[in-house]
């Protein structure tokens, strides 16, 4: 057996940060979808609704950077939200080629209905941790995200 083969078989995947992060992401999405099942909203759709609510008139490219998605994926998310009449595109008065995004009254209601479920999901994700551990986990998570942001296929526009 070659030395590299021996090393490769000795790796415990459960101790690798990338694998643990992927598993936590799966768990996080599962919890979110369970909490929001009756609302039919995904984590990415929630993020888009929340950002548009926070920044009415945001353009689609900026939205993509805010929620760290590529522009084509963001376009699909916006299309689905628009088809549900939760979001509308309007022509920018400053640039007729640009489209601004706004929540519709139904979108405002969908967001308001989603927030309690989203908050329950966040609580459930962090439930195994003490308050001190939650604070430290979030602090460390923010460091990893911000310091590795530029390595992403769709870097976020850090605020």
N, C-alpha and C positions, 0 to 999 in steps of 0.2 A: 504494500500500500504506500502510495506517495504521501509525503508529509502534508501537502495541501488537502488531500482527501481526508486525512485524519482530522485536520483542523475543521474542515467544513462539517463533518458529522458531529463534532463536539459542541456546536453552537446551540444554546437553548433559546429558541425563538421567543419564548415568553419573557426573556430578559432584554430583548432588543427594543429600544425606544420607538422606532418606527412601527413595529408590530403592535406595541401597546397603544400607541396613538391611533392607529387604524382601528383597533378593537374598540377603543373608547369612542371613536367617531361612530362606529356601527351602533354601539350602545346608545349614544346620544341621539342619533337619528331615530332609532327604534322607540326610545322613550318619548321623543317629541311627537312622532306619528301616533303613538298610542294615546297620548294626551289630547291630540288634536283630531282624532279619527272622525268625529262627527262634524268637523269643520272643513275637512278636505284640503288642508293647506300644508305645504311642505316647509321644511326649515328655510330653504332658499327663497320661496315665495314670501314667507314671513319677513325675512331680511329685506327683500325688495320693498314690500309694503311699508315696513318701519322706516327705511331710509327715505322713501318718497314722502311719507307723512312728515318726517323731520325736515325735509328739504323740498317743499313743493316747487315744481318747475325744474327739477334736476333733469339733465339730459341723460340719455341712455348710456353713453360712454362713461360719464362720471359715476352713474349708478354702478356700472360694471366694476370700476375701480374701488368704489366704496365697499362693495360686497365681495370683492376678490374673485370675480368670475371673468372669463373671456367674453368679448362683446357678442359673439354669436350665441353662446349659451344664455347670456343675459337677454338677448333678443327673444329667444324662445320663452323665457320666464315672463317677459313683458307681454308677449303675444298671448300666453295662457291667462295672465291676469286681466288683460284687456278683453279676452273672450268671455271671461266671467263677469265683465262689467265692473271690475274692482279698480281698474286703472284706465286712464285715458291719455292719449298722446295729443298734444296740441302743437301747432306750428309756433316757433319762437318769433316774437315780434321783432327781435334784433337780427335774426338770421333765418330767413324763410326755409333754409335747408335743414335746420335743426328742429328736433322734436323734443318738447318738454313733457315731463310726466307728472300727472296729478292723480291723486286718489279720487274716486267718485264717492258719493254718499254711501253706496253699497260697500266700497272698499274701506271707507272709514269704519263702517259697522263690522266688516269682516276682521279688520285689525283689532278693533275693540274687543270682539268676541275671542280672538286668538290670544291676546295678551295674558289672560289668567291661565290658560292652558300652557303657554310658553313658560310662564313663571313657575308653574308646578313642575314642568319638565326640568328646568334648571335646578330647582330644589332637589328633585329626585336624583339627578346626575351627581350632585355634590353631597347627598345624604350620608354616604359612608364616612365623610370627613367631619372632624370637629370644626368649630368656627375658626380657630387658629389655623388649622390645616387648610381650610377653604381659602383663607386670605393668602396664605403662602403658596398654595397651588396656583391660584389666579395670578399672583405676582410672577411666579416662575413661568407660567404659561405665556403671559404677556411678553416676557423677555424672549422666549423662544420664538414667538410669532413675529415680533418686531425685528429681532436680530437676523431672522432667516427670511424675512418678507421678500427680499429681492431674488431669492432662489426659487420662488414660486413661479409656476407657469402663468399665473394671473396675480401679480403683486397687488396688494391692497394699497389704496391711497391712505397712508397713515395720517392720523389726525393728532 
